[in-house]
Each structure stands twice: as structure tokens, then as C-alpha cells.
Amino acid sequence: MKTIEDGLQVHNGHACGPLADAAARRAERTGARLDEIGERAGTLTDAELFAAVADALRHFTQRAPRAGQVQALVRQIRQSGPVAWDFTGRLPCA
């Protein structure tokens, strides 16, 4: 196990420790939020959908997401429904 910083280690190519656990919880919650947004997308205006997706991504990344990234997800939701947010419960590390 390699320690990256206090609370974050890498083991077998995946992050572990308290910081990784917090990030994993944010990833799971973001996936659930994007599912909820996708289900009610038909009742939202473009601006409301953009704001909801941006807020979900902001929660995950803990910073303002790029507008292009948000717009791509909004387009995907409008064209094909809820976003496939695949999260296995483990955070891969390079």
C-alpha cells in the first residue's frame, strides 16, 4: 500500500482511506442525483436542467464544472434519457 497523503492510500490500483471513502460517497450521490434529474428532465427548462446538472457535478468535483461538460450531459439527457453514471464503489488510480 502506498500512502499519497494523510487519509489517502493506493492499494492494487485503487484509492482507499477516509479521503477515498468520502469521494466514493460523493460519486454515489452524484449518480443518484443525475438519475433523478434524468427522470424529471421533461419537466425542466433547458436552463433548469443545465443548473441541476452543474450542481450535481459541482457536488462531485467540489468545484465549478466546465460548461462544455455540463452541456454535453444536458444534451445526452435530452436525447437519450438519464445519464449512465457507472460507479463500481472503488476509485481507480493511475
C-alpha positions in Angstrom: 0.0 0.0 0.0 1.4 3.4 -1.0 0.4 6.5 1.0 -0.3 9.5 -1.2 -1.1 11.8 1.7 -2.7 11.5 5.1 -6.0 9.7 4.7 -5.3 8.6 1.1 -3.5 5.4 0.1 -3.3 3.4 -3.1 -3.7 -0.4 -3.0 -3.8 -2.6 -6.0 -4.6 0.3 -8.3 -7.5 1.7 -6.3 -7.7 4.5 -3.7 -8.6 3.7 -0.2 -8.7 5.5 3.1 -11.0 8.2 4.6 -10.5 10.7 1.7 -11.2 8.0 -0.9 -14.3 6.9 1.1 -15.6 10.5 1.0 -15.0 10.8 -2.7 -16.8 7.4 -3.3 -19.8 8.7 -1.3 -19.9 11.8 -3.4 -19.7 9.7 -6.6 -22.6 7.5 -5.5 -24.7 10.5 -4.5 -23.9 12.3 -7.8 -25.0 9.2 -9.8 -28.3 9.2 -7.8 -28.8 12.9 -8.4 -28.2 12.5 -12.1 -30.7 9.7 -12.3 -33.3 11.9 -10.5 -32.5 14.8 -12.9 -32.9 12.5 -15.9 -36.2 11.2 -14.7 -37.7 14.7 -14.4 -35.8 16.3 -17.3 -39.0 16.5 -19.4 -40.5 19.0 -16.8 -37.4 21.2 -16.7 -36.4 24.1 -18.9 -33.0 24.0 -20.6 -31.7 26.5 -18.0 -33.1 24.5 -15.1 -31.6 21.3 -16.5 -28.2 22.9 -17.0 -28.3 24.3 -13.4 -29.3 20.9 -11.9 -26.6 19.0 -13.8 -24.0 21.7 -12.9 -25.0 21.5 -9.3 -24.7 17.7 -9.3 -21.2 17.8 -10.9 -20.2 20.6 -8.5 -21.1 18.3 -5.6 -18.9 15.6 -7.1 -15.8 17.6 -8.1 -16.1 20.2 -5.3 -15.5 22.9 -7.8 -17.4 24.5 -10.7 -17.6 22.1 -13.7 -16.7 23.2 -17.2 -19.7 24.5 -19.1 -18.9 22.2 -22.1 -19.0 19.1 -19.8 -22.3 20.2 -18.4 -23.7 21.0 -21.8 -22.7 17.6 -23.1 -24.5 15.8 -20.2 -27.6 18.0 -20.7 -27.6 17.1 -24.4 -27.3 13.4 -23.6 -30.1 13.6 -21.1 -32.4 15.4 -23.6 -31.6 13.0 -26.4 -31.4 9.6 -24.6 -32.7 9.9 -21.1 -30.8 9.5 -17.8 -27.0 9.5 -17.8 -25.3 6.2 -17.3 -23.1 7.1 -14.3 -21.1 3.9 -13.8 -19.5 3.7 -10.4 -18.2 0.4 -9.0 -17.7 1.6 -5.5 -13.9 1.7 -5.9 -11.9 4.7 -7.2 -9.2 3.6 -9.7 -5.8 5.4 -9.5 -3.1 5.8 -12.1 
